[in-house]
Amino acid sequence: MAQKATIYKVELSVADMDRHYYETHNLTVAKHPSETDERLMVRILAFALNAHEHLEFTRGLSTDDEPDIWQKSLGGEHELWVMLGLPDEKLIRQSCGKANQVIVYCYGGRTAEVWWGKIQNSTTRFDNLQVINFSKQDTSELGSQARRLMKIQVNIQGGDVMASCDDSIVYMTPVKWKGADRSA
């Protein structure tokens, strides 16, 4: 019998001083049976970094033709396409053709560095692509904070991120490997 997704309830408060965005989102997040706590928390963090009233989680891991997070216009066009992990160049190319803006949040330490070294040159033609890396230490620490019921406060200023879960605080500095500065 196939395992079912585990449901997480998240109260996510975002204070993004770079974009002047301040909102609380009550999220119901389904964790795929093959998804780790680390990936789940990176997905929630990616949501916080791009928070918008039309941003939503997709079916993610259970489908090949959807990103992890997207934002659609009222007309149904893909404004933002967010992927996690280390997608192959073909998937990145297809995604850049589908959406106005594509962001890949990668993590995994040395594995992510090797991945980026292999595909970096093939992504130069995509002006609508950003690739942002999180350190292995940061995502591991963030993953250890996963709970079925969470209140998370994410503060963003000057590109630095502070995520507060219960009594723990994780400080992160995402490294932009490709893309224009979004804080303008």
C-alpha positions as CSV (number, residue, x, y, z in Angstrom):
1,M,0.0,0.0,0.0
2,A,1.3,3.5,-0.9
3,Q,2.2,5.8,1.9
4,K,0.2,9.0,2.2
5,A,1.5,12.5,2.6
6,T,1.9,13.9,6.1
7,I,0.1,17.2,6.8
8,Y,1.9,20.1,8.5
9,K,0.2,23.2,9.7
10,V,2.4,26.3,9.5
11,E,1.8,29.8,10.7
12,L,4.4,31.6,8.7
13,S,5.0,35.3,9.5
14,V,7.2,37.1,7.0
15,A,8.9,40.4,7.5
16,D,10.8,41.1,4.3
17,M,12.4,44.5,4.7
18,D,14.1,44.2,1.3
19,R,10.7,43.9,-0.5
20,H,8.6,45.8,2.1
21,Y,6.4,42.7,2.5
22,Y,4.9,42.0,6.0
23,E,2.2,39.3,6.2
24,T,1.3,36.1,8.0
25,H,0.3,33.1,6.0
26,N,-1.5,30.1,7.5
27,L,-0.3,27.2,5.4
28,T,-1.2,23.6,5.1
29,V,1.8,21.8,3.7
30,A,1.7,18.2,2.5
31,K,5.0,16.4,3.0
32,H,5.5,13.7,0.4
33,P,6.5,10.3,1.9
34,S,9.9,10.5,0.2
35,E,10.5,14.1,1.3
36,T,13.0,14.8,4.1
37,D,12.4,17.3,6.9
38,E,15.2,19.4,5.5
39,R,13.6,19.6,2.1
40,L,10.2,20.5,3.6
41,M,11.7,23.3,5.6
42,V,13.6,24.6,2.6
43,R,10.3,24.6,0.7
44,I,8.7,26.7,3.5
45,L,11.7,29.0,3.5
46,A,11.5,29.4,-0.3
47,F,7.8,30.3,0.2
48,A,8.8,33.0,2.7
49,L,11.5,34.4,0.5
50,N,9.0,34.9,-2.3
51,A,5.8,35.5,-0.2
52,H,2.9,37.0,-2.2
53,E,-0.8,36.7,-1.9
54,H,-1.0,34.6,-5.1
55,L,2.0,32.3,-4.2
56,E,1.1,28.7,-3.6
57,F,2.5,25.3,-3.1
58,T,1.9,22.8,-5.9
59,R,1.8,19.0,-5.9
60,G,5.6,19.2,-6.2
61,L,7.3,15.8,-5.9
62,S,4.3,13.9,-7.1
63,T,4.3,15.6,-10.5
64,D,7.0,16.1,-13.1
65,D,5.4,19.1,-14.9
66,E,5.0,21.4,-11.8
67,P,7.5,23.2,-9.7
68,D,7.5,23.1,-5.9
69,I,5.9,26.6,-5.7
70,W,4.4,28.9,-8.2
71,Q,2.7,32.2,-8.6
72,K,0.2,32.7,-11.4
73,S,-1.3,35.9,-12.7
74,L,-5.1,36.4,-12.6
75,G,-5.0,35.3,-16.3
76,G,-3.3,32.0,-15.4
77,E,0.2,32.9,-16.7
78,H,3.1,31.6,-14.7
79,E,4.7,34.7,-13.1
80,L,7.1,32.7,-10.8
81,W,8.3,29.1,-10.9
82,V,10.3,27.9,-7.9
83,M,12.2,24.6,-7.8
84,L,14.2,23.0,-5.1
85,G,17.2,20.8,-5.2
86,L,19.4,20.0,-8.2
87,P,17.2,19.9,-11.3
88,D,18.7,18.9,-14.6
89,E,19.4,21.4,-17.4
90,K,16.5,20.2,-19.5
91,L,14.0,20.8,-16.7
92,I,15.5,24.3,-16.1
93,R,15.3,25.1,-19.8
94,Q,11.6,24.0,-20.0
95,S,10.8,25.9,-16.8
96,C,12.4,29.1,-18.2
97,G,10.1,28.8,-21.2
98,K,7.0,28.4,-19.1
99,A,7.4,31.3,-16.6
100,N,8.4,34.9,-16.4
101,Q,10.8,34.2,-13.6
102,V,12.4,30.9,-12.4
103,I,14.2,30.4,-9.2
104,V,16.1,27.3,-8.2
105,Y,16.9,27.0,-4.5
106,C,19.7,24.4,-4.2
107,Y,21.3,22.9,-1.1
108,G,23.4,19.9,-0.3
109,G,26.9,21.3,0.2
110,R,29.5,19.9,-2.1
111,T,26.9,18.0,-4.2
112,A,25.2,21.3,-5.0
113,E,28.6,22.9,-6.0
114,V,29.4,20.0,-8.3
115,W,25.9,20.2,-9.9
116,W,26.3,23.9,-10.5
117,G,29.7,23.5,-12.0
118,K,28.2,21.0,-14.5
119,I,25.2,23.1,-15.6
120,Q,26.4,26.7,-15.0
121,N,27.5,27.3,-18.6
122,S,24.3,25.9,-20.1
123,T,22.2,28.4,-18.1
124,T,23.8,31.7,-19.3
125,R,21.1,32.3,-21.9
126,F,18.3,32.3,-19.4
127,D,17.8,35.9,-18.3
128,N,14.8,34.9,-16.2
129,L,16.7,32.4,-14.1
130,Q,18.0,32.8,-10.6
131,V,20.0,30.1,-8.8
132,I,20.4,30.5,-5.0
133,N,22.3,28.2,-2.8
134,F,21.9,27.5,0.9
135,S,24.7,26.0,2.9
136,K,24.4,22.4,4.1
137,Q,24.8,23.5,7.7
138,D,22.0,26.0,7.5
139,T,19.5,23.7,5.8
140,S,20.3,20.8,8.2
141,E,19.8,23.1,11.2
142,L,16.5,24.3,9.6
143,G,15.4,20.8,8.9
144,S,15.8,19.8,12.6
145,Q,13.2,22.4,13.5
146,A,10.4,20.6,11.5
147,R,7.2,19.9,13.6
148,R,3.7,18.9,12.5
149,L,2.4,22.2,14.0
150,M,4.8,25.2,13.6
151,K,4.9,28.9,14.1
152,I,7.8,30.3,12.0
153,Q,8.9,33.9,11.8
154,V,11.1,34.8,8.9
155,N,12.9,38.1,8.8
156,I,14.8,39.2,5.6
157,Q,17.0,42.2,5.4
158,G,19.9,42.9,3.1
159,G,19.6,39.4,1.7
160,D,20.2,37.8,5.1
161,V,17.6,35.5,6.6
162,M,16.6,34.8,10.2
163,A,14.2,32.0,10.7
164,S,12.7,31.6,14.2
165,C,10.9,28.3,15.0
166,D,9.7,28.0,18.6
167,D,12.7,28.9,20.7
168,S,15.4,28.3,18.0
169,I,16.8,30.8,15.6
170,V,18.6,29.9,12.3
171,Y,20.6,32.6,10.6
172,M,21.3,32.1,6.9
173,T,22.9,34.0,4.1
174,P,21.7,32.6,0.8
175,V,24.4,32.8,-1.9
176,K,23.2,34.0,-5.3
177,W,24.9,31.9,-8.0
178,K,23.0,33.4,-10.9
179,G,20.4,36.1,-11.4
180,A,19.7,39.8,-10.9
181,D,19.2,41.4,-7.6
182,R,15.5,41.2,-6.6
183,S,15.7,43.6,-3.7
184,A,15.5,46.7,-6.0
